[in-house]
Amino acid sequence: MRSNMLELMDIFVHVVEFRSFTRAADALQLHRPAVSKSVQQLEDKLGVKLLHRTTRSLSVTVEGEEIYQRAKTLLSDASDIMASYSSNQRPRGQLRIDVPLALAHSILIPQLSEFQALYPEIEIVLTASDRLTNLITEGVDCVIRLGELADSNFISRRMGSLQMVTCAAPSYLDKYGTPLTPDDLKDHKAIYFFNEHSRDIQEWKFVMNGEIVSRHPGSSIRVNNSDVLLSCGVAGLGMLHALYTALKPCLETGQLKEVLSGYATVTKPVSILYPDRRYLPPKVRVFIEWFTEIFRKNHQG
């Protein structure tokens, strides 16, 4: 019953805007009787009179004017939907993405103007946090994640990995000394990042004698936000073991100083996740492809 309602509304909108069945028929490349019949069908379906017709004039009823305005909005929305999802159209519409704070600051935001230039009809809705996001309930199109992924119902693409670095503020090192090996960390204080979902603290992993080992300095403070983690480190509250790309500005200015540079660290995986859909919207597909390429070129660990 509703399968041709959009078509009927489209014909009605044309008639109202042209104020003529004949001119609307020409614009739609339809026969005039077909246009007249379509408007009559719409009136029958809605149960209201939409137009006053005489041999010389055509005017819109009060109900017809209201339905015209609503139909025009509905048709515009339908057109936007088709444009957003059609592979033949340029990607457009709102793109909701969620990114860890450290990656938002150091990787995504510095490059985002390039994506906007490539796809000016996509509006980015960016949430940046270090908490776990539910793509379905929060209406997010895709999320970027750090670390190993737990089992999920979402599709994931591993983009690569990022280097980790161990460091501390000069004020901390002046007070507590500089560790020379990972084993020395037992005598130091750490600022730990913990996962808000599991409350597990992040492990500090190094390669020693060809084997991966975990070391746990004493806890000075635990935080669930990477911005706060960095601020605590710069303030000299403890040592940090975090993404090099996020700490690089502070290392270059001397606010933080790298330690244990002679020991390789275990890199942190970076993945992008999106719902398991049969048809991936073009706006999501182009973002995934773009971000993957940006990551590969500039931030591969």
Secondary structure by P-SEA (a helix, b strand, c coil): cccaaaaaaaaaaaaaaaccaaaaaaaacccaaaaaaaaaaaaaaacccccccccccccccaaaaaaaaaaaaaaaaaaaaaaacccccccccbbbbbbcaaaaacccccaaaaaaaacccccccccccccccccccccccbbbbccccccccbbbbbcbbbbbbbcccaaaaaacccccccccccccccccccccccccccccccccccbbbbbbcccccccccaaaaaaaaaacccccccccccaaaaaaaccccccccccccbbbbbbccccccccccaaaaaaaaaaaaaaaacccc
